[in-house]
Amino acid sequence: RMSKAINKLRIASLLPSTTDICISLGLHKHVVGITHECDFDPSTYSMLTVRDANLSSSSSTDNQPTAKPPSTLTVSHIDIHTSSQAEIDDAVKNSVHNGLSLYNLNDTALTDAKPSVILTQSLCDVCAVAKDEVDTEVACNFRPGQCKVISLEPESLEEVVDTFVTVGETCGVPERGEELKAKFWSDVTKVQEAVSLSSKREEGNHQPRIMFLEWLDPPYDAGHWIPDMFDWSGCTSSLDSSQKPTRKSVRILWEQLYDCDPDVVLIGCCGFDLKRNMMDSIQAMDKLKPLRAFREGRIYAADGNLFFARPGPALREGIAILARCAYDDEDVVREALDELSFLPKEGNGWAQVHFPAKEKKLSIPDVEDLVTSDTFFELHQEACEANEDFYADPTSGYNVFTEVAHKKRGKCCGSGCRHCPYNHVNLKDKTMIQQPAFLYEGTDDADANGDAFISSLSSIPPNSHIKVLFFSGGKDSYLTIRKLVQQKLQSNGTDNFHLILLTTYDFETKVIAHQDVNIDTVCRQARHLEIPLLGIPLHRSSGEEYLSRIEKGLDAVRSAIPDMKQLTLVFGDLHLEHIRQWREKELSKYSLEYPLWKIPYTELVDDLEASGVNIVVSASNQDGIGVGTTFSRTLWQDATKMGIDGFGEEGEFHSVAEVWTTSKEQALGLKL
């Protein structure tokens, strides 16, 4: 039965979720104040409602004396619609550091609204008005007992649904709260029934492993009630429980995301609708590209603001969306879910992300054929010879500090300067280096098993033999690592060299020439194998010759290991004579090695199979060999039948070695 007090009920809803709950309970005409983020339009509200929730604008089951739109009671100090995710993240961090909220109450509007109930929360003081501020405003502007403050703090899905009852009881309609709760659980049970039709369960296979991203820059995983939503949608988190010690959303590294290899990725960033999450997903394509889910077309975006971030009735739709994305590859489950009246149609609240085909960009020349032109390299040389602190960039017109100026400063400033002479030692994001520098230095325990050539830079002893492998991330350079391991193991300690990987890539795109592999992927390979990695960014507009860049890179090696005994350059070339001849001519002052030279392809394929590492085609100009195809014995044989080199040595296709698909020991072949 409805309480008589409801006739005097005036609700100030300081959360979008409580506004949704009020509408679902048919209390919308008692709402006198909302936040700037609330979607208050009862006439178009399509979420879960109780039977008594008359949402018509022309009538009401309750005798609410006023019908004017509710006042906006909050203000924000940041416009999330015009700010990037990184800018928003910085603003949030600054707010937390300073003990401030991004949102504040409009105390005048709150007083004028004369609420009898204020619905707020104390779960997060950053993303909503802090409860302390609400309590202060009520104490200062309302008589004792005039206004009741109800703070909702749900952390689990069950607690979220219990808030329906709490709001109903507070507002004098307890039976509506109970009905809304019962309808919610009844509907999400229908989702469970649909996913129970999955053949994966019958075959004893695992449930779809999903990664829900609440933020992209930097990435955050799902927190609070969303893991419970996984359970109801027949999914499981791709993150190991040891990586998730709390119910809260936590920041993760892209490498963690790559390592957990989710079947499905759903991007539902907090506060953003489908359109914004779709746009940000596409902008993050290079970060998402290493994922298997990317190659298999299993990345989706959703209205994270409405269906996941708000602890309210719309979580029902969120559960259905999770199931629909996770089981998109099973017709019987997909059809059963599509019959649910509350599942939003694709394109209306959720959608598969269709990443644009990569535009053909002006490819940077590969290694020895790097084109030179009269651009900033010569201008910088001339400025240094004149002992000048800067020169004007020929493209932008901006002044650029020279190496002379940086040496006057005496240390690396950590800003990723174009002509940093300190190997970018203080730059935190190493992928932003402009001069050759180590992107990964190895770990001190990398040679714990006695593998002396796998050492961190800091643990390489004096008078060591250093081998620098020119590494593209593909199968040939990966097989070269394995061959070096075999040679070392078979030498019985007579050749205790230490290995360093060297990779050149386009500074602007962060992509390795022709391989179409991002430098982040190569960094991930190096970290998994625990081998130091030297990055050499190539500036397309610099005019600097390739050999000059390589020499600077080797100078960085000498700087890191000043007392080495011998330096050998290693290449993964298979049989192209003209490439080897060029190297031996231009790099004649160095000792050169070609561990794979003219080894029969049959032996190379045998070694790839023994490694257990997945090799994937990353670029191809052959119709019969698609990007994303697994390189295997069969593909090698098919390529040969097509009349092309079975290993793509002539540039027919390129690959990336997903070394993280097995242990470091197996990937390296450390055991004979």
N, C-alpha and C positions, 0 to 999 in steps of 0.2 A: 504494500500500500504506500502511496506517495505521502510524504510528510507535509503537513500544512506549512511548515517553515519554507518550503520551496517557493512559495509566492513571494517571499522577501529575499530569495537567494540572488546574490550578485557575485559572479565569479571573475577573478583576475587570474588568467592562465599565463604563467611565465615560462611555459615550455611548449613547443609545437606538439609534443606528444600528449600533454594534458589537454590541449585544445582539441586534438583528435579524439581523445577519450570522451570529452564533454559532448562533442557532436555525436559520437557513437551512442551515447547514453540519452540522446534527445534533450540535452541541456543547453543547446547552442543559444537559445534566446535569453539565457541567464548570464551569458558571458559578456562582461562589460569592459574587459581589457585583455589584450593579447600581446605577444611579442612581435617584433618586426619581421620575424622569420615564419610566423604562422600562416598556414593556407586556410583562411577562414572564408569558406564559401559553401555553406550547408546545402544550397540548391544543387551543387554539382558533386557533392560528396558521395563517393562510391565505395567507401570502405565498410567494414563490418559494423552493423548497427543492431539494436534491440528492436523488438516489435513496436514499442511505444515511441520510438524515435521519429517523430513527424518532422521531416526536414523541409516541408513546404514553406515557402516564405509568406504564404497567405494565411496560415493557420497554425495553431499550437495546442498541444495537450496541456500546457502549463499557462497560468495566468501571469505572464511576465508583462509588467506595465510599460516597459520601454522597448522600442524596436529599432533604435538607431544603432549603426554599426559600432562594434567595440573599439575602444581607444587603443592606440599603440603605446605600450608602456615602457619599451626598452629602446636603447640606442646602441649601435655598434661602433667600435673604433677602427674597424677595418672593413673594406668592401670586398667580400670574398668573390664577387662576380667579376671584378676587374684585376684581382691579384693572382699571381701564379701560386702554385702549391708551395714552392720553396719560400716565397714571400710570406704566405700565411703561416707556414711552419716557423719561420723566424719570429713572426709577431707573437705566436703562441709561446715560444720559448722565452721571449723577453717578458711576456706577461707573467709567466710562472716564476722567472728569476726575480722579478720585482714584486711578486705577491699581488698582482693586479688581475682583474678580469677584463676580457675584451668587450664585455657588455655591461651597461649600467642602466639603472632605473631612471625613468623620468618621474621624479617624486611628485611633481605638480599633477601630472596626468594620473598617477596612481591615487592621489588624494581626491581628485575630482571624480574619479570613477566610483568611489565609495564602495569598494568590494566588501562583502561579508565573508568571503573565502578567497584565500590566495593559494594557488597551487604552484609549488616550486620544487627545487631539488637541491641536494648537497653532494651529489655524486661527482660533479665536475665544476670547479669554480672558474674554469677558463672558457668553456663553450656555452655558458649560460650565466645569468645574474647570480652572484654569490648569495647564499642564504643569509649570511651575516648582514649583507646590505639590506635584504628584505626585512629582516628582524629589526634593524635599526630604523628603517623608514616607518614601519608599523608602530614601533614604540614612540616615535616622535610625532606622528601625525594622526594616530587613531586612539580613541578611548579604550581602556582595558575591556576586553570582551567584545569590542565592536567588530573585530576582524580576526578570523581564525587562519593561521598559516599552516598548511599541510605540506610537508616535505616528503617527496617520493625518492627512494634510493634503490631502485631495483638493479641487481647485477646479473641475475639469471633470467631465463625466459619464464620460469614459473613465477618468479617475483614480479616480473613485468605484468603478467596476467592477473596477479593478485591486486595490482594497483587499480584495475578496473573496479574491483569490489570496494577498495578504499575510497576512491572518488565517489562511487555511488552512495556509500554510507555517509560520507561527509556532506554530500549534497541532498540527502534526504530521499534517495531512490535506491535503497540497498538491493531490491529485487532486480533492478535493471543491471546493476553491477554483476550480480550472480549470473544473470542470463547471458550477459556479454561474455563472461568468462567461459561459461559452458559452450556457447556457440564457437568461441575461438578454438577450444580443444577439439570440438567435434569436427570442425573444418580441417584442422591440420592433421587429424587422424586420417582424413580422406587422402591426404598427400602420402602418408605412410602406406596406405592400401594400394595406391597407384605404383609406388616404387617397389612394393613387394612382388610385383609381376616381373621384375628384372630377372633375366636368365643368368646374370652374374651371380646372383644369390643361389640359384639352383645348382650352378656349377661349382659353388664353393669359392668363387673368386672374391677378391677384396671389393669393398664398396669404393665408389669413385673417390679419389683423394683430391680434395679441393683446396685451393689457396684463395681466400677472400682478402682483397687488399682494401683497407680502409683509407689508405693514402699512398701516393706514388712517389712523391719527391719531398722527403725520403720515404721509402716504403714502410708501411705499418700493416701488421696482420689484423685479423678479426679479434675483437675482444668482447667482454661482458656476455650478453645473451646470444651472440651470433654462433659460438661453438655449440650451444644447445640447439640452435636452428639447424646446424649440420645434422644432428642426430635425427630430428624430425623429418629431414629431407632425404634421408638415406645416404648421407655422405660422411666422410671422415676428414679431419684436418690433415693436410700434407706435412705439417710441422710435427716433429717428434715431441712427445710430452715433455722431454727434458729441455726442449727449446722454448717451452711455454709454461713457465713456473707460476704465472698469474692469470687471472681472468681478464685483466685489462689488455687493451691493445698495446703491443710492444713494437718498437722499431726493429726491423730486420735488415740485414744486408742483402744486396742483390745476389751475392754468392750463396747465401743460405737458401734463397728462393730457387736458384739453379740446382743446388745440391738435393733439395727435397723433391724435385722433379714432379710437380703436381700433374694429375690427369687433366684438371680443369682449373682455370683462373677466372675469378669473377671480380671485377673492379667496381666497387661501390663506395667511392670516397665520401667521407662524412661531409654533409652539407651541400653536396652537389647532385643535380638532377642527371637524367640519362644523357642529355645533350652534352653537358660539361664533362661527364666521365668518359663519354665516347671520344670527345676531342682530346682530353688529356691522355687517354690510352694510346691514341694514334701518335701523339707527340712523344710518348715513351716507347715507341716501337723498337728503337735500337736496344733498349734495356730488356724488353720482353722477347726479342728475337731469339736469344739462345735457348729459350724454353721449348721443350717438346710440345707443350700445349699450343705454342705459336705455330709450329710447323703443321700440327694436326688440326688447326682451326678451332681450338677449344678455349679461346679467350672471349669473355663476354663482359659487357658493361651493364650497369643497372642504375636506377635512381636510388643512390645510397642514402640520400637525405630522407626520403619518405619510407622506404621499405626495409631499411636496416639500422640507420642511426637513431631513429626515434623509437623509444620503448613504448609502443602503443599498438592499437589494433591492426595497423598495416603490416606488422611483422608476419601476420598470416600470409599475405601476398608474398612477402620476402621468402618464406619457407617454400612456397610453391615455385618461386623463381629459381631458388637454389636447386631444387629437384629437377626442374625443367632443363637447366643448363647442364647439370651433372649427368643426366640420362638422355641427353639430346641424341646420342648415338644408338638408342634402343627404341625401335618403332613402337612396340607395345606399351612401354612406359610413357613415351612421349604422347601417344594418342590418349591414354588414360588421363594424363595431366591436363591436356588441352580441353578435356571435357569439363574440368572444374570451372565453375562460373567465376570464381574469384581470382583465377590466374590471369594476370594482364597479358594481352596479346603481344607477341614479339614486335618491338618497335614502340611499344607504349609502356615504358617502365623498365624494359630490359631489351637487350639485343646482342647478337653475336657481333664482335668487332671485326669489320672487314678492313684490314690494313691496306693502304694504297700500294700499288705496285711501285717498286723503287724506281724513281726516275733515273734514266741513264745520265750520270754526271760525267763531266770531263775527267776521265780516269787519270790518276797520277801515274806517271811512267814507272814501270817496275825496275828496281835496282839499277843496273848499269845504263839504262836508257832514259834516265831522268833528264828532262829538258832544261836547259839553262836560258836565262834571259836577263836583260839588264834591269833588275829590280832591286829589292831592298838589301840583298846580300852585298852587292858592290857598294851601295850607298853606306852601309854600315862599316865596311872595310875602310872606305875613304874617311868617314867621320872618326874612326879610331886612329887612323894614321895622322889625322889633324888634331888628335887629343881632345875631341869634342865630346860633350856629354850626351848629345842627342842628334837625331836627324829626322827629317820629315818623311813619313811613310808615303810612298808614291801612289798608293791606292786611296787611303783615307785622308791624307794630309795631316794627320796627328803627329805630334812629336813623340819619338820613341827613344828611350834611354839606351845608350850604347854600353858595350862591355866596359868601357873606360869609366862611365858613371857608376856602374854597379861595383867595380873594384874600389872606387873611392868610398862607397858605403861600407865595404869591408865584410859583408855577410849577405846571405840570401834573405830577401824580405818575405818570401813565402807567397808571392803574388803570381807566380808563373810568368815571369817577364820573358820577353822574346829572346833576349841576349844574356840570360843569367849565366855567369861563369862559375857558379857554385853547384852545378848538377842538380839544381832545384831541391837542395837538401831539406829546406823548411816548408816545401809545398805539401799540403796535406792531401789534396786530390791529385795523385800522381798522373792520372790520365790527362791532366791539363798541362803537362810539361811542354815547353817549346824547344828546349835543348835536350840532347841525349842525357838520360838519367835512368837510374834503376827504378822500375815500377814495382819490383818485389825483390827483397834481399835475402829471402830464405829464412829458415828457422834454425836456431842453434842446436836443436835436437834432431835435425834432419838426417845426420849420419849416425844415429844411435845404434843402427844395426851393423856399423862398421863399413858402410858404403862411403869410402873416403871422398869420392868425387862429388857426392851430393852434400854440400855444406853451405851454410849461410856465408855471406861476404865476411862477416866479422870473425868467423871461425876458420877461415882459410889460413893455414900456417905460412910462414915465410918460405921463400925459395920453392914455391909450388909451380906445377905445370898447369896452366889455365887453357882450357879449350872453350872457345866461343862458337856456339852453333847458331848459324843463321836460321831462324825459326819462324815459320809462317803460320803454325797451328794446324797444318794439314797432315795427311797420312805419311808423306815422304819424310818430312822433318821429324815427325813423331817416331817413325821407324828408325831414323838415324839415332835418336836417343837410345832406343832399345839395342841397336847394334853397338853403340858405345858402351852400354852396360855389359853386354856379352864380352866385348873385348877386355874390359876391365876385370871381369870375373875370371876370365880365362888366363889373364896375365899373372895370376898368383902374387899380386902385390908389386909387380915390377913397373906398373904404369899407373901410379896413384894420382891421376890428373883430377882437376876440379872443373865442373861444367857450369857454364853460364849461357843462357839463351839470349839471343839478340833479335829483335823484331823491328822492322821499319813499317811505318804506317802514315797515312795522310793526317796531318794535324787537324784539318778542318772537319773531316767526316769521322775520324778515329777508326777508319777502315783500312785493312791491309790490302794493298793493290792486288786486283784480280781475284783474290780469295773471297772477297765479299764477307770477310770475318771482322767483327769489331775487336778492338784491342782489349776490351773488357773480357772477351772470351779467352784470349791468350793469357791474360793475367790470371784467369781462373785456372787454366791449365797449369801454369807455373806454380800456383799456390797448392794445387792438388799434388803435383809431383815434387813440390818443395825444392825447386831449382830456381836460383836467382834469375831475374829477367831484366834485361836492359832494353828500354824503349828508345827508338830514334824516330821522332816525328819529322816528317818531310813536309816542308812548306812549298806548296805548289807555285806560289808567286815569289819565292825568295831569289831564284836565279843561282842558288848554290848547287854545286855539282854533287852527285850522289857520293862519290868517293870522299869528298870533303866531309860530308855528314857522317860517313862510316868512320872516318879517322877521328872525328870528335867523339863518336861513341866509344871507340877503343881507348881514347884518352880518358874517358870516364871510368873504364875498367882499370886502367893504370893508376888512376887517382884513388880508386877504392882499394886496389891491391898493389901498392907501390913497390913491393919487394918480390914480385913474381920472378921465377926463373925463366919460364918459357911461355910464349903466347902462340897458340895454334888456332887457326880459323877452320871451322868445319862446315861442310855443305851437304845437303841431302840430294844432290843431283844424281840422276839414275843413268843417263846414257847420252845426253845431248853434248856433243863434242864442242860446238861453238861456244856454249856457255862456259864450259870448263876452260877452254882456251882463253876466253876473255878474262876470267877470274885470275888465271895464272899469269896473265900479262899485267893486269892492273894492280894485283895484290902480290906481286912477286917478292916483296920484302918480307912477307910472312910465310910461315909454314902452313900449308893447306892440306886438308884431309877430305876424302870423299868415301865414307864408310859403305855406302850403298852402290858404289859405281859398278854397273853392269852385273849386279846380282840378278839372277833369273827371277822373273815376276812370280813364278810358282813359289819360290822360297819366301818372297816378300808377303804373299797372300797367306802362306802357312804361318808366318810370324804374326801377322795381324790377327788371325783367328786364335792363335795361342794367347794373345794379349787380353782377349775378352773385352777390348775397348770398341765402342760403337763409332764407326766412321760414317759421317753424313756428307753428302754432296752439298757444298755451300754456294757454288756458282757453276753454270754450265751453258755452253752454246750449242748443245746437241739436243734435238727434239726427243730422242729416246732416253735421255738421262735427265730427270727432273731434279730441281733443287729440293733437298729434304730426303732424297732417296738414300737408303743405306748402301754404302759401298761394301760389296761382298765378293766372294769368289764368282758367284753367278753374274754380277754386274761386270766384273772384269772380263769374264768370258764373252758376255753379250757385247761389250764395247769392242772387243777384238773382232767379233763377227761383223760389227758395223763398219769395220775398216778403219778404226781409229786406235790410238794408243790406249791399251787397256788400263793404264794408270793415269791417263790424261796428261802425259808429259809434254805434249805439244800445245797445251793450253785448252784442250777440249772441255775439261771440267776441273774443278778444284774441290777440296774437301776440308772438313774440320774434324779433328780427333777429340771425341768426347771422353777424355781420359778419366773423368769423374764417375763414369759408369762402372768402374771397378776400383779395387784398392790401389793405393800407390805402389805397393810391392808387386802386384800382378801387372799393373800397367807398365812398370819399368822392366819387368822380367828379372827381378833381383835374385831369384832362385833358379839355379840350373836344373 
